[in-house]
């Protein structure tokens, strides 16, 4: 008999804490997975859940400037050999590039 879902979540969280890790965020895929690229990616291969979400970071540097970066999904998804996922990753990559470029222009203006 397998471990019930809620118990597994609790056990994984506790085990991570014991090893010095913290859980930064939890995503309820069924409740929040409306983003079409994430949904399409999971339909292509459920193991891609290990690599979601597409991470974008924003932080302030020591000289009080905003730093913005996004992970390249093409590079991140190369670990899973799937042409369907690569196609989605390329599409997402172009969109993330535009976001970072747009914000960069806005910050400099």
C-alpha positions as CSV (number, residue, x, y, z in Angstrom):
1,X,0.0,0.0,0.0
2,X,1.4,3.4,-1.0
3,X,1.7,6.5,1.2
4,X,-1.4,8.8,1.0
5,X,-0.6,12.1,-0.8
6,X,-1.0,14.5,2.2
7,X,1.1,12.2,4.4
8,X,3.8,12.1,1.7
9,X,3.9,15.9,1.5
10,X,4.3,16.1,5.2
11,X,6.9,13.4,5.3
12,X,9.0,15.0,2.5
13,X,8.7,18.5,4.1
14,X,9.9,17.1,7.5
15,X,12.7,15.1,5.9
16,X,13.9,18.2,4.0
17,X,13.9,20.2,7.2
18,X,15.9,17.5,9.0
19,X,18.6,17.8,6.2
20,X,18.7,21.6,6.5
21,X,16.4,22.5,3.6
22,X,13.4,24.8,3.6
23,X,10.4,24.8,1.3
24,X,10.2,28.2,-0.4
25,X,6.9,27.7,-2.1
26,X,4.3,25.0,-2.6
27,X,2.3,24.8,-5.9
28,X,-1.0,23.0,-6.0
29,X,-0.9,22.0,-9.6
30,X,-4.6,21.2,-9.8
31,X,-5.7,24.5,-8.2
32,X,-3.2,26.9,-9.9
33,X,-2.0,25.3,-13.1
34,X,-3.7,27.6,-15.6
35,X,-0.5,28.7,-17.3
36,X,-0.8,27.1,-20.7
37,X,2.9,26.3,-21.1
38,X,3.2,24.5,-17.8
39,X,0.1,22.6,-18.5
40,X,1.3,21.6,-22.0
41,X,4.7,20.6,-20.6
42,X,3.1,18.3,-17.9
43,X,0.9,16.7,-20.6
44,X,4.0,16.0,-22.6
45,X,5.9,14.4,-19.7
46,X,5.0,14.5,-16.0
47,X,8.6,14.3,-14.9
48,X,9.0,17.9,-16.2
49,X,7.3,18.8,-12.9
50,X,10.8,18.4,-11.4
51,X,11.8,21.5,-13.4
52,X,8.8,23.7,-13.1
53,X,8.1,26.6,-12.6
54,X,10.0,28.6,-15.1
55,X,12.1,30.6,-12.6
56,X,12.4,34.3,-12.8
57,X,14.4,36.2,-10.2
58,X,14.4,39.8,-9.2
59,X,16.7,41.1,-6.5
60,X,18.5,44.3,-5.5
61,X,22.2,44.5,-5.9
62,X,24.6,46.0,-3.4
63,X,24.6,49.2,-5.4
64,X,20.8,49.4,-5.1
65,X,20.0,48.4,-8.7
66,X,17.4,45.8,-9.7
67,X,18.7,42.6,-11.2
68,X,16.4,40.5,-13.3
69,X,17.1,37.1,-14.8
70,X,15.2,34.1,-16.0
71,X,16.3,30.5,-16.4
72,X,16.7,29.3,-20.0
73,X,14.0,26.6,-20.3
74,X,15.7,25.1,-23.3
75,X,18.8,24.4,-21.3
76,X,16.9,23.3,-18.2
77,X,14.7,20.8,-20.2
78,X,17.6,19.2,-22.1
79,X,17.8,16.7,-19.2
80,X,14.5,15.2,-20.4
81,X,14.8,14.0,-24.0
82,X,11.5,15.1,-25.6
83,X,11.1,17.0,-28.8
84,X,7.7,18.1,-27.7
85,X,9.1,19.6,-24.5
86,X,12.0,21.2,-26.5
87,X,9.4,22.9,-28.8
88,X,7.5,24.3,-25.8
89,X,10.8,25.3,-24.1
90,X,11.9,27.3,-27.2
91,X,8.6,29.1,-27.3
92,X,8.8,29.9,-23.6
93,X,12.4,31.0,-23.9
94,X,11.5,33.6,-26.6
95,X,8.7,35.0,-24.4
96,X,11.0,35.2,-21.3
97,X,13.7,37.0,-23.3
98,X,11.1,39.6,-24.4
99,X,10.0,40.0,-20.7
100,X,13.6,40.5,-19.5
101,X,14.4,42.9,-22.4
102,X,11.1,44.9,-21.8
103,X,11.8,45.2,-18.1
104,X,15.4,46.2,-18.8
105,X,14.2,49.0,-21.1
106,X,11.7,50.2,-18.5
107,X,14.3,50.2,-15.7
108,X,16.8,52.2,-17.8
109,X,14.2,54.8,-18.9
